[in-house]
Structure formats: structure tokens, C-alpha cells
Amino acid sequence: MFRKNNKLIWILFIFLILPLKTFSFLKINVDPMYVEMDIRKQQAQVKKTNRYYRYRLRYQDMLR
């Protein structure tokens, strides 16, 4: 009886641990997308600032 109970406990233990592991893997799979989006946003901001500086330089050349 004790061994059967022990097996049942192990099965329950595995069923409790596996979902947590899968959720953690899902989180790891989801995080890089958000990181990539953040990097793209930063790149877009840099592009905007570069454009702004280019226009500023052009207008400064025109004013001279």
C-alpha cells in the first residue's frame, strides 16, 4: 500500500511540476519578442533623431 501511495504522490508531483516548467519555457519564448520590440522602438527613435539632425544641418547650411 505504501509503495502504491508513493507512486501516486510521485505522479501528482510530476503533474504539478511539469506545468510550471512549461509556463517558464513559454515565458522564456515570449520575452525575446518584447526585447526585440523595444530594440526596434529604440532604433526608430535613433532614426528620427538622425533625420532631425540632418535637417538641422541642412537648414544651417542654407542660413549661412
C-alpha positions in Angstrom: 0.0 0.0 0.0 2.7 2.5 0.9 4.6 1.9 -2.4 1.4 2.5 -4.4 0.8 5.7 -2.4 4.3 6.7 -3.0 3.9 6.2 -6.8 0.7 8.3 -6.7 2.5 11.0 -4.9 5.3 11.0 -7.5 2.7 11.2 -10.3 1.0 14.1 -8.6 4.4 15.7 -8.0 5.3 15.4 -11.7 2.0 16.7 -12.8 2.4 19.7 -10.5 6.0 20.4 -11.6 5.6 19.9 -15.4 3.0 22.8 -15.9 5.3 25.2 -14.0 8.2 24.2 -16.3 6.1 24.6 -19.4 5.0 28.1 -18.3 8.5 29.1 -17.6 9.6 27.9 -21.1 6.6 29.9 -22.5 7.8 33.0 -20.6 11.4 32.5 -22.0 9.9 32.2 -25.5 7.8 35.3 -25.1 10.4 37.6 -23.6 12.8 37.9 -26.6 9.8 39.2 -28.7 9.3 42.1 -26.2 13.0 42.7 -26.2 13.1 42.8 -30.0 10.2 45.2 -30.0 12.0 47.5 -27.5 15.1 47.4 -29.7 13.1 48.3 -32.8 11.5 51.2 -30.9 14.9 52.4 -29.9 16.2 52.1 -33.5 13.1 54.1 -34.7 13.9 56.8 -32.1 17.5 56.9 -33.3 16.4 57.2 -36.9 14.1 60.1 -36.0 16.8 61.9 -34.2 19.3 61.3 -37.1 16.7 62.7 -39.5 16.2 65.7 -37.3 19.9 66.4 -37.1 20.3 66.0 -40.8 17.5 68.5 -41.5 19.0 70.9 -38.9 22.4 70.7 -40.6 20.8 71.3 -44.0 18.9 74.4 -42.7 22.1 75.7 -41.0 23.9 75.4 -44.3 21.1 77.3 -46.0 21.2 80.0 -43.4 24.9 80.5 -43.8 
